[in-house]
Amino acid sequence: MEYRRLGKSGLKVSALSFGAWVTFGNQMDVAAALETMAAAYDAGVNFFDNAEVYAAGKAETIMGLALKKAGWARDSYIVSSKVMFGAVNNPLPTQRGLNRKHVYEACHQALKRLQVDYLDLYFCHRPDPETPIEETVRAMSELIQQGKVLYWGTSEWSAQQIMEAYSIARQYNLIPPTMEQPQYNMFHRQRFEVEYGRLYEKIGLGTTIWSPLASGLLTGKYNDGLPDDSRIHLPGYEWLRDMFTSEEGQQRIAKVRELSTIAAELNTTMACMALAWTLKNPNVSTVITGASRVEQVVENMQSLAVVEQLTADIMEKIETVLDNKPEALDFQ
């Protein structure tokens, strides 16, 4: 396993990490969750990502029970949560948002569900237009000062919003965000590669990437149609099915077919090549992977060895197929 600094902080995170998302709580019990988490941990993964909203809090509960059963030393792993949307269906006004009350309450509940004394990482899960950024920065700083959180960050905030939070923290001697959790994959590049461009050097922004496989599209499993056992047939996933069956979705699937031939030339899977492509970016601190089976964990870990196979020539071949390289912004 490779370990990378989380931005300019001194914290080392595994290049590949493990995320619960909605798999925990909806499709897995504690035993199955522990089996996949243990496979990742044994492979060197030290970061386990979660959020209050995943399966309405059940994902954190199951992860907490799995962590307790695992009995790993607390100083050997990193666990996170994200706050914004609440842990109940149809939350009341005080049960969601980035206001001080919900940030505090959500942290307290996350600690209980995950059965830990503190959160290593705590993310603001999307911006909250109804709460001043200063209020959120102060709340996060206070949680860190109380020892309930070690590092705080954002998820899917704009570069302008991140810089506002950073500037407020510096102005009032508060603690600025350390990391951002953005979507980044072969088909979703503009924000990560261009919009955040100056933040990596200017403030030392760390990144914990989600959806590196574009909701499964980059695994290649949709190359020959929509499998019957795919989650896109489950209630609540109509949006994903519509995305794959749209004209743009079909065009992307056609590109994945072409990319799959490149992966075959490298003697690897499409999923491993897609993960390796993401890891190739030096501004990526860690890539969050998901798995419902141990076999998926094992395959994901193999992507680490593929990174060095992505030579300049191979990257150019991939770029030719993608044909979506973002244009740099002109700041002059």
Residue pairs with C-beta under 8 A, 6 or more apart in sequence:
1 14
1 15
1 16
1 43
1 44
1 45
1 301
1 304
2 14
2 15
2 304
3 12
3 13
3 14
3 15
3 44
3 46
4 12
4 13
4 15
4 284
4 285
4 286
5 11
5 12
5 13
5 206
5 285
6 12
6 13
6 151
6 178
6 179
6 206
6 208
6 285
6 286
7 178
7 179
7 200
7 204
7 205
7 206
7 207
7 285
8 203
8 204
8 206
9 151
9 178
9 179
9 204
9 206
11 78
11 120
11 150
11 151
12 46
13 46
13 47
13 78
13 206
13 208
13 285
13 286
14 44
14 45
14 46
14 47
14 286
15 279
15 284
15 286
15 287
15 304
16 40
16 43
16 45
16 275
16 279
16 286
16 287
16 289
16 300
16 301
16 303
16 304
17 45
17 46
17 47
17 48
17 49
17 208
17 286
17 287
17 288
17 289
18 36
18 37
18 40
18 45
18 47
18 48
18 49
18 288
18 289
18 290
18 291
18 297
19 48
19 49
19 50
19 210
19 288
19 289
19 290
20 33
20 48
20 49
20 50
20 51
20 54
20 59
20 60
20 62
20 63
20 290
21 54
21 59
21 290
22 54
22 55
22 59
23 59
23 290
23 291
23 292
24 33
24 50
24 54
24 55
24 58
24 59
24 62
24 63
25 54
25 55
25 56
25 57
25 58
25 59
25 61
25 62
26 55
26 58
27 292
28 36
28 62
28 292
29 62
30 62
30 65
30 66
30 69
32 292
33 62
33 63
33 65
33 66
34 66
34 69
34 70
35 294
36 291
36 292
36 293
36 294
36 296
36 297
37 48
37 63
37 66
37 67
37 70
38 70
39 291
39 294
39 297
39 298
40 48
40 289
40 291
40 297
40 301
41 70
41 72
41 77
43 297
43 298
43 301
46 76
46 77
46 78
47 77
47 78
47 79
47 80
47 120
47 121
47 208
47 286
47 288
48 63
48 67
48 77
48 78
48 79
48 80
49 80
49 121
49 181
49 208
49 210
49 288
50 59
50 60
50 63
50 79
50 80
50 81
50 82
50 110
50 114
51 59
51 60
51 81
51 82
51 83
51 123
51 125
52 60
52 81
52 82
52 83
52 84
52 85
52 86
52 87
52 106
52 109
52 110
52 125
53 82
53 84
53 85
53 86
53 87
53 125
54 60
56 87
56 88
56 89
57 87
57 88
57 109
57 113
60 81
60 87
60 110
60 113
60 114
61 113
63 79
63 113
63 114
64 113
64 114
64 115
64 116
65 115
67 77
67 79
67 114
67 115
67 116
68 115
74 116
74 117
78 120
78 121
79 114
79 116
79 119
79 120
79 121
80 119
80 120
80 121
80 122
80 123
80 208
81 106
81 107
81 110
81 114
81 119
81 121
81 122
81 123
82 122
82 123
82 124
82 125
82 155
82 181
83 98
83 102
83 103
83 106
83 107
83 110
83 122
83 123
83 124
83 125
84 96
84 97
84 98
84 124
84 125
84 126
84 128
85 91
85 96
85 125
85 126
86 95
86 96
86 102
86 106
87 95
87 106
87 109
87 113
88 95
94 101
94 102
94 105
95 102
95 105
96 102
97 128
97 130
97 131
98 124
98 127
98 128
98 131
98 135
98 136
98 139
99 128
99 130
99 131
99 135
99 136
99 139
100 135
100 136
100 138
100 139
103 136
103 139
103 140
103 143
104 139
104 143
107 119
107 122
107 143
107 148
107 149
108 148
110 119
111 117
111 118
111 119
111 148
118 147
118 148
118 149
118 150
119 148
119 149
119 150
120 150
120 151
121 149
121 150
121 151
121 152
121 153
121 178
121 179
121 208
122 140
122 143
122 149
122 151
122 152
122 153
123 152
123 153
123 154
123 155
123 179
123 181
124 136
124 140
124 152
124 153
124 154
124 155
124 157
124 177
125 155
125 156
126 155
126 156
126 157
127 154
127 156
127 157
127 158
127 161
128 136
133 161
133 164
133 165
133 168
134 168
134 172
136 165
137 165
137 168
137 169
137 172
137 174
137 175
137 176
138 172
138 174
140 149
140 152
140 175
140 177
141 152
141 169
141 174
141 175
143 149
143 152
144 150
144 151
144 152
144 175
145 175
151 178
151 179
152 175
152 177
152 178
153 177
153 178
153 179
153 180
153 181
153 206
153 208
154 161
154 162
154 165
154 177
154 179
154 180
154 181
155 180
155 181
155 182
155 210
156 181
156 182
156 183
157 165
157 180
158 191
158 195
159 191
159 195
159 196
159 198
159 199
162 177
162 180
162 196
162 199
162 203
162 205
163 199
163 203
165 176
165 177
166 176
166 177
166 203
168 174
169 175
169 176
169 177
170 176
176 203
177 205
178 205
178 206
179 205
179 206
179 207
179 208
179 285
180 196
180 199
180 205
180 206
180 207
180 208
181 207
181 208
181 209
181 210
181 288
182 191
182 192
182 196
182 207
182 209
182 210
183 191
183 192
183 209
183 210
183 211
184 191
184 192
184 207
184 209
184 210
184 211
184 212
184 278
184 281
184 284
185 209
185 211
185 212
185 213
185 214
185 218
185 274
185 278
186 214
186 218
186 259
186 274
186 277
186 278
186 318
186 322
186 324
187 214
187 217
187 218
187 252
187 322
187 324
188 211
188 214
189 324
189 325
189 326
190 326
192 207
192 209
192 281
192 283
193 281
193 326
194 326
194 327
194 328
194 329
195 329
196 205
196 207
196 283
197 328
197 329
198 331
199 205
200 283
205 283
206 285
207 283
207 284
207 285
207 286
208 285
208 286
208 288
209 278
209 284
209 286
209 287
209 288
210 288
212 218
212 274
212 275
212 278
212 287
212 288
212 289
213 219
213 271
213 274
213 275
214 252
214 274
215 240
215 243
216 222
216 230
216 231
217 244
217 249
217 252
217 253
217 256
218 256
218 259
218 270
218 271
218 274
219 269
219 270
219 271
219 274
220 256
220 257
220 259
220 260
220 263
220 269
220 270
220 271
221 227
221 230
222 230
222 244
222 253
222 256
223 253
223 256
223 257
223 260
226 232
226 233
226 241
226 244
226 245
231 237
231 240
232 240
232 241
232 244
233 241
243 249
244 250
244 253
255 321
255 322
256 270
258 321
259 270
259 273
259 274
259 318
259 321
259 322
260 270
262 273
262 314
262 317
262 318
262 321
263 269
263 270
263 272
263 273
266 273
266 306
266 309
266 314
268 276
268 302
268 303
268 306
268 309
269 299
269 302
271 299
271 300
271 303
272 299
272 300
272 302
272 303
272 306
273 303
273 306
273 310
273 318
275 287
275 289
275 300
275 303
275 306
276 303
276 304
276 306
276 307
276 309
276 310
277 310
277 315
277 318
278 284
278 287
279 287
279 303
279 304
279 307
280 307
280 310
280 315
289 297
289 300
290 296
291 297
291 300
310 318
319 325
